[in-house]
């Protein structure tokens, strides 16, 4: 009787690592969405046989600058400034794909299958957001990578690679929460420019980011319960250690609350004074998306 040889199933860790090491933006979008789909359909084993890379692969042509060296963006009236806005947003979403993939791949073994499912779902959302923004840039006669981008986003992942609580506290509950604060104002400016398509993109991103903040908050609360720690105080301590920029108003309190981040978390450690909103909401300096 002939024996049928079957190749071993791919592990979820190997699939995530492969997506992280995909440099081409379009290919990374497809890879992230495919990992999420394969996991959802039960095609990947819950096993962690490979380590996550220290850095994901990004396009070689992408010029990376420290956040402080990024060119200042003016008002949205000119075509140049509109392109700069959409390029900045596209970079945020591109890096967000890798942040979500790394969250699932780096911490999934200890946090469990539900954690992996949640953050692969986030990665798939971020990939879709990036694809929408890349297409938007093309309609403006530009493309992702045409302008420099800052390297501050991934430093947040590197600084918290040792501790899932710190990663949850900083990435979903500070950086993505900042997006909830600043996106509505950007959306209104885009809508005032008569850009209905751009407004729809930003509304979709805002709605999804509320859910993403909620996912991070829920897992943070569950982790604190296991550690017998109080979530607000634990979060505040982690932010003080790992986020040097300080939390500055304005805050979108209603969206934050919908995302499981009530005022009792950020109110006690927030700065009392507002500051102009810089280029991107996910920089470790606490900057905003416009």
C-alpha positions in Angstrom: 0.0 0.0 0.0 1.5 3.3 -1.1 2.1 5.9 1.6 1.1 9.5 1.0 3.6 12.0 2.3 2.2 15.3 3.4 4.3 18.4 4.0 4.1 19.8 7.6 1.7 22.7 8.1 3.1 26.2 8.3 3.2 27.7 11.8 1.6 31.0 12.5 5.0 32.4 13.7 6.7 31.5 10.4 3.8 33.1 8.4 4.0 36.3 10.5 7.8 36.4 10.2 7.6 36.1 6.4 5.1 39.0 6.2 7.3 41.1 8.5 10.2 40.5 6.2 8.3 41.4 3.0 9.6 44.8 2.0 7.5 45.7 -1.0 4.4 47.7 0.2 1.9 46.0 -2.0 3.3 42.6 -1.3 3.2 43.3 2.5 -0.4 44.2 2.2 -1.2 40.9 0.6 1.0 39.0 2.9 -0.6 40.5 6.1 -4.1 39.9 4.8 -3.2 36.3 3.8 -1.7 35.5 7.2 -4.9 36.7 8.9 -7.1 34.8 6.5 -5.1 31.6 6.8 -5.2 31.8 10.6 -8.9 32.5 10.6 -9.5 29.4 8.4 -7.4 27.1 10.6 -4.6 26.7 8.1 -1.8 27.6 10.4 -0.5 25.8 13.5 -0.4 27.6 16.8 3.3 27.2 17.2 6.2 29.6 17.6 9.3 27.9 16.0 10.9 31.1 14.7 11.8 34.4 16.3 10.5 37.7 15.1 13.0 40.0 13.4 14.4 43.0 15.3 13.2 45.2 12.4 10.7 44.5 9.6 11.6 44.9 6.0 10.7 48.2 4.4 11.4 49.5 0.9 15.0 50.3 0.3 14.0 53.5 -1.4 12.2 54.9 1.6 14.2 57.7 3.2 13.9 57.5 7.0 14.6 60.5 9.2 14.5 61.1 12.9 11.1 62.6 13.8 12.7 65.9 14.7 14.3 66.2 11.2 11.0 65.7 9.3 10.1 68.7 7.1 7.3 70.8 8.6 4.0 70.6 6.8 2.0 73.7 6.0 -1.7 74.2 5.6 -3.6 71.8 3.3 -4.3 74.3 0.5 -1.5 73.4 -1.9 -1.2 70.2 -3.8 2.3 69.6 -2.2 0.9 69.9 1.3 -2.0 67.6 0.5 0.4 65.0 -0.8 2.5 65.4 2.3 -0.5 64.8 4.5 -1.6 61.6 2.7 2.0 60.3 2.6 2.4 60.8 6.3 -0.9 58.9 7.0 0.2 56.2 4.6 3.5 55.7 6.4 1.6 55.5 9.8 -0.6 52.7 8.4 2.3 50.9 6.7 4.2 50.7 10.0 1.0 49.8 11.8 0.8 46.6 9.7 4.2 45.6 11.1 3.3 46.7 14.7 0.2 44.5 14.7 2.1 41.5 13.1 4.9 41.8 15.6 2.5 42.0 18.5 0.9 38.7 17.4 4.2 37.0 16.6 6.3 38.2 19.5 3.8 37.7 22.3 1.2 35.3 20.9 2.7 32.2 22.4 2.3 33.5 26.0 -0.9 35.4 25.4 -2.9 32.7 23.6 -4.8 32.1 20.4 -7.4 34.8 21.0 -4.6 37.4 21.2 -3.2 36.2 17.9 -6.6 36.3 16.3 -7.2 39.8 17.5 -3.9 41.3 16.4 -3.8 39.5 13.0 -7.3 41.1 12.5 -5.7 44.4 13.3 -2.9 43.8 10.9 -5.4 43.0 8.2 -7.3 46.3 8.9 -4.0 48.3 8.8 -3.1 46.7 5.5 -6.5 47.7 4.0 -6.0 51.2 5.4 -2.6 51.5 3.8 -3.9 50.2 0.4 -6.6 52.9 0.5 -4.1 55.6 1.3 -1.6 54.4 -1.3 -4.3 54.6 -3.9 -5.2 58.1 -2.7 -1.6 59.2 -3.2 -1.7 57.8 -6.8 -4.7 59.9 -7.6 -2.7 62.9 -6.5 0.2 62.0 -8.8 2.4 60.6 -6.1 3.2 57.3 -4.4 4.3 55.9 -1.1 8.1 56.4 -0.7 8.1 59.6 -2.7 8.7 61.7 0.4 10.8 61.0 3.5 9.3 59.4 6.5 10.2 59.3 10.1 11.6 56.2 11.9 10.1 57.0 15.3 7.2 54.6 15.0 9.2 51.4 15.1 11.3 52.6 18.0 8.2 52.3 20.1 8.2 48.6 19.3 11.9 48.1 20.0 11.6 49.9 23.3 8.8 47.5 24.4 9.9 44.3 22.8 10.7 42.8 26.3 7.2 43.2 27.8 3.8 42.6 26.4 2.2 44.9 29.0 4.5 47.8 28.0 3.8 47.1 24.3 0.0 47.1 24.9 0.3 50.3 27.0 2.3 52.2 24.4 1.1 51.0 21.0 -2.6 50.6 21.1 -3.3 52.7 24.3 -1.1 55.7 23.6 -0.1 55.8 19.9 -3.3 54.6 18.4 -5.4 56.5 21.0 -3.6 59.6 19.8 -5.1 58.9 16.4 -8.5 59.1 17.9 -7.7 62.6 19.2 -6.4 64.1 16.0 -8.1 62.3 13.1 -11.5 64.1 13.5 -10.0 67.5 13.0 -8.0 66.3 10.0 -11.2 64.7 8.6 -13.1 68.0 8.9 -10.3 69.9 7.1 -10.3 67.3 4.3 -14.1 67.5 4.1 -14.0 71.3 4.0 -11.6 71.0 1.0 -14.4 69.1 -0.8 -12.5 65.8 -0.7 -15.3 63.4 -0.1 -13.2 60.3 -0.9 -10.5 61.4 1.5 -13.1 62.0 4.2 -14.5 58.5 3.7 -11.1 57.0 4.1 -10.4 58.9 7.3 -13.8 58.0 8.7 -13.1 54.3 8.0 -9.7 54.5 9.7 -11.2 56.3 12.7 -13.9 53.7 13.2 -11.4 50.9 12.9 -8.9 52.5 15.3 -11.6 52.7 18.0 -11.9 49.0 17.8 -8.1 48.6 17.8 -7.7 50.6 20.9 -10.4 48.5 22.5 -8.6 45.3 21.6 -5.4 46.6 23.2 -7.3 47.8 26.3 -9.1 44.5 26.8 -5.9 42.4 26.6 -4.2 44.9 28.9 -7.0 44.6 31.5 -6.9 40.8 31.2 -3.1 40.8 31.7 -3.4 43.1 34.8 -6.0 40.7 36.2 -3.6 37.8 35.9 -0.8 39.8 37.5 -3.2 41.1 40.2 -2.4 44.7 39.2 -4.7 47.7 38.9 -4.9 48.7 35.2 -4.9 52.5 35.5 -1.9 52.7 37.8 0.0 50.0 35.9 -0.7 51.8 32.6 0.4 55.1 34.0 3.7 53.7 35.3 4.4 52.0 32.0 3.7 55.3 30.1 6.0 57.2 32.4 8.8 54.8 31.7 8.3 54.1 28.0 6.8 57.3 26.5 8.9 60.4 26.9 6.8 62.8 24.9 4.0 63.3 27.5 0.3 63.1 26.9 -1.0 66.4 25.6 -4.6 67.6 24.9 -6.8 67.8 23.0 -8.3 64.4 23.9 -11.2 62.8 22.1 -12.7 61.6 25.4 -15.8 59.9 23.8 -13.8 57.9 21.3 -11.2 57.0 23.9 -14.0 55.8 26.2 -15.5 53.8 23.4 -12.1 52.2 23.0 -11.9 51.2 26.6 -9.6 54.0 27.7 -11.5 56.2 30.2 -10.3 59.5 31.6 -9.1 57.8 34.8 -6.2 56.3 32.8 -4.7 59.4 31.0 -6.2 62.3 33.0 -3.8 62.0 36.0 -0.7 62.1 33.9 -1.8 64.4 31.0 -0.2 67.7 30.4 -2.4 70.6 31.3 -1.3 72.6 28.2 -2.0 71.8 24.6 0.6 72.0 21.9 0.4 72.3 18.1 -0.3 68.9 16.5 2.8 67.8 14.6 3.1 65.3 11.7 2.1 61.9 13.0 0.1 60.6 15.8 2.3 57.6 16.5 5.6 59.2 17.1 7.2 58.5 20.5 7.2 62.2 21.0 3.4 62.2 21.3 2.7 63.9 18.0 -0.5 64.0 16.2 -1.6 62.9 12.7 -1.6 66.3 11.2 
